[in-house]
Amino acid sequence: MPRPDDFNVQELIQALQGTCTTIDEHLPEGMTWDELTKDDHAAIDNEIFLCDECGWWCEVCEMNDTGDHICNDCNDEFGDED
């Protein structure tokens, strides 16, 4: 099944944010991750990221200062303490 004409990447971003689900779980039936465009990937990357520690989708503003894909909560809990 080709990409639906009414696919909205912003709806995908909203569905993912604050969850630990996969992108595929939120795509329309029959659509796969491979059918996301470069623009879709850019939109996702500009708004949310998947934390490498806890596996939750977080807003980009919640990314730790090192630029790693680790949220501030995990960085505070598991990061190096000065």
Secondary structure, DSSP 8 states (H G I E B T S, - for coil): ----TT--HHHHHHHHTT----GGGGS-TT--GGG--HHHHHHHHHHEEE-TTT--EEEGGGB-TT-SS-BHHHHHHHS---
